[in-house]
């Protein structure tokens, strides 16, 4: 066979992943914090963008006002020259169908937040001048300054304080600290003993047993029986009460009192000084019961970004620009701003579509509770709303829905199906977990259910499940085995009797 070079023409189609297209995909899976950060960066970079508050947002017919993310897609194309889509397609180097492949013909989305009433307080808040809560190291260093007088001991104590983790444990090796400071190990251990007297009790412990022992000693409760229990915490974790009674030399009543006292201790005393950084969940969708018995599904207006494009400013700057580079810059900023507004509109509509289908599929859960949660996967929702499965996956990531039964992440409603023993409808794995938890909560000390017994009870209710699946779900809910539960329940019954 001869080899040679030939010139051929081939026609093919391909989707070009432009930066704008990639950004549109990323917008779908942004959390609220990530979206706010991204918008702030765009506003700082683009002089034509501005963030509008609910009470300051102009009307639709205000001159120079470009539609915001909640104004609806129908108004977006109402540009002054009537060629927004053509200009945007040129800028993206692809058609708008490729950028928004899942966009159906929907009605305009309109959401607005109620304007706050009452005068705005422009004065200062006295709480702004209140001292903040000290962190763990500040708290410890204050006690070092008050409790330790020798300069060398203070220096060693400062090094030990720097080795504390957020739980209040001293994880570093005292030998290494002594070598680094040029002191003896005995000297470092002596200063560590002084630091272990600090408040709260349990600080500077090197493990859990030492932490609990320090707290018991501060309460004058570290007697030989408690010391033996603290030295064998693995038996406490296994609920091996028979062995503990022999080691501690106590009867059942005393053992239960000791266990109750042990539970009252703080295993992580340093966490009391950790600044609370818990993130407040802001739901993306709000679901309410409608008067006709259906569900009203709305986007949360507080979660919708309000972005305006200042067309008046763009026209003024473009008219006064003398250099072609300046006019091109203004045109590029205008096209980028229009793209962002349209992308935010598309993101809001897509979230609403997915949430609406989830509510339709899980109507029984909203009405009757977790026992009626249906098995659901991404493909089912994607096929129902005419979107790609990957799009639904991005939408359900880190999005939250507020319902009459609480706030849930979208992914909570997607659960694995457990087959029905009688050939009926499948059961949701979350509903099966709830049934297992209910069966275990209803146990009596003389009839603790094994995993096989739980399996038989579920099969009697029409749930076809294997014993290993029962064990996996039980362990996932941090529920002890039947042997451990039987020991604990019998001990409690003996104490209460």
Secondary structure, DSSP 8 states (H G I E B T S, - for coil): ------------------HHHHHHHHHHH--HHHHHHHHHHHHHH-TTEEE--TTT---TTSTTB---TTS-GGGTT--SSS-HHHHHHHHHTS-HHHHTTT---------------S----S--GGGGS-----HHHHHHHHHHHH--SHHHHHHHHHHHHTB-TTSBB-S-HHHHHHHHT--HHHHHHHHHHHTTSSSTTTTBSSHHHHHHHHHHHTT---HHHHHHHHTHHHHHHT-HHHHHHHHT--HHHHHHHHHHHHTS-S-GGGGGS---------SEEEEE-TTSSEEEEE-GGGS--EEEBHHHHHHHHHH--SHHHHHHHHHHHHHHHHHHHHHHHHHHHHHHHHHHHHHHTHHHHHH-GGG-----HHHHHHHHT--HHHHHHHHTT-EEEETTEEEEGGGG---EE-BTTS---EEHHHHHHHHHHHHHT-BTTB---HHHHHHHHHHTTB---HHHHHHHHHHTT---HHHHHHHHHHHHHHH-
